[in-house]
Amino acid sequence: MKIFIADTGVGNIHSLKTALRKLGNEVLIGLSTNMIENADGIILPGVGNFNSALKRLKTIKTKLIESILSGVPFLGICLGYQLLFEESQEGTKKGFGIFKGKVVKFPSSVKIPHIGWNTLENIKSDPIVEGVNEGSYVYFVHSYYPKPFEPIVIAETHYGIRFPSIGGKNGIYGVQFHPERSGKVGAKILSNFCKVIKG
């Protein structure tokens, strides 16, 4: 299968590419609408600022949204998950608007950013979490989190407040953690996403 990774200019793309190739996929990396058209699945990774990521994705944003809405399986990672929502407190630009909701900052009562291993809780049955147990640890690095206005939550994590660490519907998924840095659990989630692509 061909999986397109949007090149958001962050350092975790190499380890993500390696993980996907181990699963037998061909990986396309870039900012090309042609690559999107030829892809069986799309992954949008991201670390950093909401506005700057949207600026970098400017040339392919419309094509990305078209592909997602047309049913091409999609996985947003960290900031890539947040970009699926309508807006963020972190920036002034509009997100993709695929999911209804907004992205907000953690309360000042907790240490920001949220860095390190934390658990997946209240896991709902979904192909993306098949074989992933309640209480499994995954690796986070973020200061903002999504607040969905629709029922898309698949798993939650507690850090001062509960936030949706995995969200999704209709083959469109987002994870707030970094699966490529989350050991066997992260590898399982990437493998499950590949199964979603295969149908």
C-alpha positions as a LaTeX table, in Angstrom:
\begin{tabular}{lrrr}
\hline
Residue & $x$ (\AA) & $y$ (\AA) & $z$ (\AA) \\
\hline
Met1 & 0.00 & 0.00 & 0.00 \\
Lys2 & 1.04 & 3.59 & $-0.56$ \\
Ile3 & 0.84 & 5.86 & 2.46 \\
Phe4 & 1.37 & 9.59 & 2.06 \\
Ile5 & 2.99 & 11.47 & 4.95 \\
Ala6 & 2.60 & 15.23 & 4.71 \\
Asp7 & 6.02 & 16.78 & 5.29 \\
Thr8 & 5.31 & 19.17 & 8.13 \\
Gly9 & 9.04 & 19.69 & 8.66 \\
Val10 & 9.22 & 17.93 & 12.02 \\
Gly11 & 11.82 & 15.46 & 13.22 \\
Asn12 & 9.62 & 12.43 & 13.86 \\
Ile13 & 8.89 & 11.73 & 10.18 \\
His14 & 11.89 & 9.40 & 9.76 \\
Ser15 & 10.86 & 7.11 & 12.63 \\
Leu16 & 7.26 & 7.14 & 11.38 \\
Lys17 & 8.44 & 6.20 & 7.88 \\
Thr18 & 10.57 & 3.37 & 9.30 \\
Ala19 & 7.64 & 2.00 & 11.33 \\
Leu20 & 5.32 & 2.04 & 8.30 \\
Arg21 & 7.90 & 0.39 & 6.04 \\
Lys22 & 8.34 & $-2.39$ & 8.61 \\
Leu23 & 4.62 & $-3.03$ & 8.14 \\
Gly24 & 5.21 & $-3.51$ & 4.40 \\
Asn25 & 4.04 & $-0.15$ & 3.06 \\
Glu26 & 5.45 & 2.15 & 0.42 \\
Val27 & 5.84 & 5.59 & 2.00 \\
Leu28 & 5.53 & 8.87 & 0.08 \\
Ile29 & 6.74 & 12.01 & 1.88 \\
Gly30 & 6.26 & 15.54 & 0.58 \\
Leu31 & 3.83 & 18.38 & $-0.04$ \\
Ser32 & 2.51 & 17.19 & $-3.39$ \\
Thr33 & $-1.11$ & 16.94 & $-4.52$ \\
Asn34 & $-0.03$ & 14.16 & $-6.93$ \\
Met35 & 1.25 & 12.10 & $-3.99$ \\
Ile36 & $-2.08$ & 12.57 & $-2.22$ \\
Glu37 & $-3.98$ & 11.40 & $-5.33$ \\
Asn38 & $-1.82$ & 8.24 & $-5.53$ \\
Ala39 & $-2.07$ & 7.37 & $-1.82$ \\
Asp40 & $-4.17$ & 4.62 & $-0.25$ \\
Gly41 & $-3.92$ & 6.32 & 3.13 \\
Ile42 & $-2.76$ & 9.67 & 4.53 \\
Ile43 & $-0.86$ & 10.54 & 7.71 \\
Leu44 & $-0.43$ & 14.10 & 8.96 \\
Pro45 & 2.19 & 14.29 & 11.71 \\
Gly46 & 2.97 & 17.51 & 13.50 \\
Val47 & 4.78 & 19.17 & 16.33 \\
Gly48 & 4.72 & 22.90 & 16.90 \\
Asn49 & 2.43 & 25.79 & 16.14 \\
Phe50 & $-1.10$ & 25.61 & 14.67 \\
Asn51 & $-0.66$ & 28.66 & 12.41 \\
Ser52 & 2.81 & 27.72 & 11.12 \\
Ala53 & 1.67 & 24.18 & 10.28 \\
Leu54 & $-1.29$ & 25.52 & 8.29 \\
Lys55 & 1.04 & 27.91 & 6.47 \\
Arg56 & 3.32 & 25.02 & 5.52 \\
Leu57 & 0.36 & 22.94 & 4.33 \\
Lys58 & $-1.18$ & 25.82 & 2.35 \\
Thr59 & $-0.50$ & 24.29 & $-1.10$ \\
Ile60 & $-2.11$ & 20.94 & $-0.24$ \\
Lys61 & $-4.73$ & 21.83 & 2.40 \\
Thr62 & $-7.65$ & 21.83 & $-0.05$ \\
Lys63 & $-6.56$ & 18.52 & $-1.61$ \\
Leu64 & $-6.05$ & 16.96 & 1.84 \\
Ile65 & $-9.56$ & 17.93 & 2.93 \\
Glu66 & $-11.04$ & 16.67 & $-0.38$ \\
Ser67 & $-9.28$ & 13.31 & 0.03 \\
Ile68 & $-10.31$ & 12.91 & 3.66 \\
Leu69 & $-13.96$ & 13.71 & 2.86 \\
Ser70 & $-13.91$ & 11.35 & $-0.13$ \\
Gly71 & $-13.08$ & 8.42 & 2.18 \\
Val72 & $-9.29$ & 8.04 & 2.00 \\
Pro73 & $-8.26$ & 6.71 & 5.46 \\
Phe74 & $-6.52$ & 9.43 & 7.47 \\
Leu75 & $-4.46$ & 9.56 & 10.66 \\
Gly76 & $-3.52$ & 12.84 & 12.30 \\
Ile77 & $-0.75$ & 12.71 & 14.91 \\
Cys78 & $-0.41$ & 15.30 & 17.70 \\
Leu79 & $-0.79$ & 18.69 & 15.94 \\
Gly80 & $-2.02$ & 16.75 & 12.89 \\
Tyr81 & $-4.97$ & 15.59 & 15.05 \\
Gln82 & $-5.66$ & 19.12 & 16.26 \\
Leu83 & $-5.72$ & 20.46 & 12.69 \\
Leu84 & $-8.82$ & 18.32 & 12.01 \\
Phe85 & $-10.85$ & 20.69 & 14.21 \\
Glu86 & $-12.33$ & 24.08 & 13.36 \\
Glu87 & $-10.07$ & 26.37 & 15.38 \\
Ser88 & $-7.38$ & 26.55 & 18.06 \\
Gln89 & $-6.57$ & 28.93 & 20.90 \\
Glu90 & $-2.98$ & 28.64 & 19.68 \\
Gly91 & $-3.59$ & 30.38 & 16.34 \\
Thr92 & $-5.87$ & 32.59 & 14.28 \\
Lys93 & $-6.10$ & 30.43 & 11.14 \\
Lys94 & $-9.01$ & 28.07 & 10.54 \\
Gly95 & $-8.39$ & 24.34 & 10.90 \\
Phe96 & $-9.67$ & 21.69 & 8.49 \\
Gly97 & $-13.11$ & 21.61 & 10.11 \\
Ile98 & $-13.48$ & 17.85 & 9.58 \\
Phe99 & $-14.43$ & 17.43 & 13.24 \\
Lys100 & $-16.65$ & 19.93 & 15.02 \\
Gly101 & $-14.85$ & 21.44 & 18.00 \\
Lys102 & $-11.89$ & 23.55 & 19.03 \\
Val103 & $-8.40$ & 23.11 & 20.43 \\
Val104 & $-7.66$ & 24.58 & 23.86 \\
Lys105 & $-4.68$ & 24.97 & 26.20 \\
Phe106 & $-4.22$ & 22.91 & 29.35 \\
Pro107 & $-5.20$ & 24.74 & 32.55 \\
Ser108 & $-2.44$ & 26.55 & 34.41 \\
Ser109 & $-2.94$ & 24.14 & 37.32 \\
Val110 & $-0.85$ & 21.51 & 35.49 \\
Lys111 & 2.71 & 21.60 & 34.20 \\
Ile112 & 2.74 & 22.62 & 30.53 \\
Pro113 & 3.66 & 21.03 & 28.19 \\
His114 & 2.37 & 17.57 & 29.05 \\
Ile115 & 5.48 & 15.46 & 28.33 \\
Gly116 & 6.01 & 11.77 & 28.88 \\
Trp117 & 4.16 & 8.48 & 29.22 \\
Asn118 & 0.50 & 8.41 & 30.16 \\
Thr119 & $-2.38$ & 5.93 & 29.88 \\
Leu120 & $-5.24$ & 5.36 & 27.48 \\
Glu121 & $-8.52$ & 5.11 & 29.38 \\
Asn122 & $-12.21$ & 4.47 & 28.59 \\
Ile123 & $-11.31$ & 2.82 & 25.29 \\
Lys124 & $-14.33$ & 2.33 & 23.03 \\
Ser125 & $-14.46$ & $-0.50$ & 20.52 \\
Asp126 & $-13.00$ & 0.63 & 17.18 \\
Pro127 & $-10.66$ & $-0.91$ & 14.57 \\
Ile128 & $-7.93$ & 1.65 & 15.44 \\
Val129 & $-7.63$ & 0.29 & 19.01 \\
Glu130 & $-8.13$ & $-3.40$ & 18.31 \\
Gly131 & $-5.81$ & $-5.33$ & 20.66 \\
Val132 & $-4.96$ & $-2.21$ & 22.71 \\
Asn133 & $-5.74$ & $-2.66$ & 26.40 \\
Glu134 & $-7.21$ & $-0.17$ & 28.81 \\
Gly135 & $-4.35$ & 1.42 & 30.76 \\
Ser136 & $-1.80$ & 1.05 & 27.95 \\
Tyr137 & 0.94 & 3.67 & 28.06 \\
Val138 & 1.74 & 6.00 & 25.15 \\
Tyr139 & 4.09 & 8.98 & 24.77 \\
Phe140 & 2.85 & 12.59 & 24.76 \\
Val141 & 4.38 & 16.01 & 24.05 \\
His142 & 1.75 & 18.79 & 23.85 \\
Ser143 & 0.36 & 21.95 & 25.47 \\
Tyr144 & $-3.03$ & 21.96 & 23.75 \\
Tyr145 & $-5.75$ & 19.35 & 23.35 \\
Pro146 & $-8.97$ & 19.01 & 21.31 \\
Lys147 & $-12.45$ & 19.65 & 22.71 \\
Pro148 & $-14.84$ & 17.90 & 20.30 \\
Phe149 & $-18.42$ & 19.09 & 19.93 \\
Glu150 & $-19.49$ & 15.73 & 18.49 \\
Pro151 & $-19.20$ & 12.09 & 19.68 \\
Ile152 & $-15.84$ & 11.07 & 18.20 \\
Val153 & $-13.93$ & 10.10 & 21.37 \\
Ile154 & $-12.37$ & 6.61 & 21.22 \\
Ala155 & $-9.97$ & 6.91 & 24.20 \\
Glu156 & $-9.23$ & 9.46 & 26.90 \\
Thr157 & $-6.20$ & 10.38 & 28.96 \\
His158 & $-6.13$ & 12.14 & 32.33 \\
Tyr159 & $-3.75$ & 15.07 & 32.89 \\
Gly160 & $-5.38$ & 17.53 & 35.26 \\
Ile161 & $-8.47$ & 17.14 & 33.08 \\
Arg162 & $-9.66$ & 14.34 & 30.83 \\
Phe163 & $-8.96$ & 14.91 & 27.15 \\
Pro164 & $-9.64$ & 12.82 & 24.02 \\
Ser165 & $-6.30$ & 11.18 & 23.27 \\
Ile166 & $-7.83$ & 9.22 & 20.35 \\
Gly167 & $-10.70$ & 10.48 & 18.24 \\
Gly168 & $-12.23$ & 9.35 & 15.01 \\
Lys169 & $-15.11$ & 8.41 & 12.74 \\
Asn170 & $-15.55$ & 6.98 & 9.25 \\
Gly171 & $-11.88$ & 6.06 & 8.81 \\
Ile172 & $-10.70$ & 9.53 & 9.91 \\
Tyr173 & $-8.56$ & 9.29 & 13.05 \\
Gly174 & $-6.49$ & 11.49 & 15.30 \\
Val175 & $-4.13$ & 10.59 & 18.14 \\
Gln176 & $-2.72$ & 13.20 & 20.53 \\
Phe177 & 0.32 & 11.05 & 21.39 \\
His178 & 3.18 & 9.92 & 19.15 \\
Pro179 & 2.64 & 6.29 & 18.06 \\
Glu180 & 6.12 & 6.14 & 16.51 \\
Arg181 & 7.55 & 6.85 & 19.99 \\
Ser182 & 5.10 & 4.68 & 21.94 \\
Gly183 & 6.70 & 1.23 & 21.68 \\
Lys184 & 4.54 & $-1.83$ & 21.03 \\
Val185 & 1.28 & $-0.01$ & 21.71 \\
Gly186 & 2.09 & 2.68 & 19.13 \\
Ala187 & 3.20 & 0.05 & 16.62 \\
Lys188 & $-0.11$ & $-1.78$ & 17.14 \\
Ile189 & $-2.10$ & 1.40 & 16.47 \\
Leu190 & $-0.13$ & 2.06 & 13.25 \\
Ser191 & $-0.71$ & $-1.57$ & 12.24 \\
Asn192 & $-4.43$ & $-1.17$ & 12.93 \\
Phe193 & $-4.51$ & 1.97 & 10.77 \\
Cys194 & $-2.93$ & $-0.03$ & 7.93 \\
Lys195 & $-5.71$ & $-2.62$ & 8.33 \\
Val196 & $-8.29$ & 0.18 & 8.06 \\
Ile197 & $-6.66$ & 1.23 & 4.76 \\
Lys198 & $-6.83$ & $-2.32$ & 3.44 \\
Gly199 & $-10.48$ & $-2.42$ & 4.39 \\
\hline
\end{tabular}
